[in-house]
Amino acid sequence: MRIAILMTLLTLYFSSAYAQATFNVQSSGRGLENAKMNARMQQLHDAQQAELDAIQDHAIAALPDCDSAGDIIEWNATTSTWSCGTEDDPTVENFAKTTLPTCSASEFLKGNGTVLTCADATSAINGAEIDPTVEAFAKNPLPTCGAGQVLKANGTSLSCVTDTAGGFTETDPHVFAFAKSALPTCGAAQALKDNGVGGLICANISGSGVETDPNVYSFAKVPLPTCGAGQLLKANGTSLSCVADTAGGFTEVDPTVRAFAKAALPNCATGHVLRGNGTSLSCVSAATASGL
């Protein structure tokens, strides 16, 4: 009787607090433990339901399959659904609204102003230069000219042509005539000479190559003579010659030079020293000089 009354009270209590709880009363006397277990299960179920209720609609809505280039995924809060849309931000350039193309090892990206595409690297390297500041002749490699050829321009390109005599005469008025042709190769005893018409020729030094500059003195128009031992150069007013260095032949006349400096220094023997008498130098015994 007591058990029946207790179970009735428990049923009334739990049914009011947990409306969905189910109690299984067993005749073995474990009805109270079963009631507690069922109550705990109901609490767990309620907690799980609360977590599920907290999940936002956009997290459980199915994602659409947006395959078109430039599509973006948009959420519609009214219908609680995802949909595919197109990028309409005016600050986003057209080429950035599509996926990048996958280029191979021999390709690179190329833009045409709106989209990016893959272009063959070889054709791009060999493609024409489009920079308007680059002249037409500079858009191609320089031709390789052979022997006897020179470059020639036709206004748009450069080509190699035979260098015929007179075919490419220098016309720059600032270039002198002698500089418009190769320098002649002069032999021994020859020198370059003006040919009188603006060119250079080789002329013999001893003949037609004589110095005629009036500002050059006569003695400077011939080589210097080679003087031997005991000789000195002597000028006669127009030329230089070698003469014997005789005593008195070339006396020093500079008044600022002292007399003792006009003669050679005496060669003193061992134990002797130089002594001056006011006009000349002589050798004297070192003992005499010291007063010993």
PyMOL commands that set and color helices and strands:
alter all, ss='L'
color gray80, all
select helices_A, chain A and resi 2-17+31-54+57-60+94-97+121-125+136-139+177-180+218-221+259-262+286-289
alter helices_A, ss='H'
color red, helices_A
select strands_A, chain A and resi 71-76+81-86+107-111+116-120+149-153+158-162+190-194+200-204+231-235+240-244+272-276+281-285
alter strands_A, ss='S'
color yellow, strands_A
deselect
rebuild
show_as cartoon
